[in-house]
Amino acid sequence: MQLLIIAFVIVFITDLSGVVDNIKLFIWNKLYKGIAYNDNWRIHLLDCSLCQVWWIGLIYILINGFSFYMLGYVALLSFLTPQIKDLLLALQGLLQKLIDLIWSI
């Protein structure tokens, strides 16, 4: 259960919050002063939620007891990061509709 929560938090921070884009912009400005920002460059360990879920999950199971079952679970969570993102966006849309409905009453 904790790995699932970790996966949701990582997907939110990496894919939805905009924190990673701001960090990449900061790094770009430090490395390439005066050159216009190009948002097509990638830092895989920073802007890839699949990579982050895999490595953080792997570290988590190495600390808390490794098993091939848990390794498969981490691999599945990593594989499902796009669906977790879609689920979070759907939840946001659902809550927005609920708030709109409450305010219309």
Secondary structure, 3 states (H helix, E strand, C coil): CHHHHHHHHHHHHHHHCCHHHHHHHHHHHHHCCCCCCCCCCCCHHHHCHHHHHHHHHHHHHHHHCCCHHHHHHHHHHHHCHHHHHHHHHHHHHHHHHHHHHHHHC
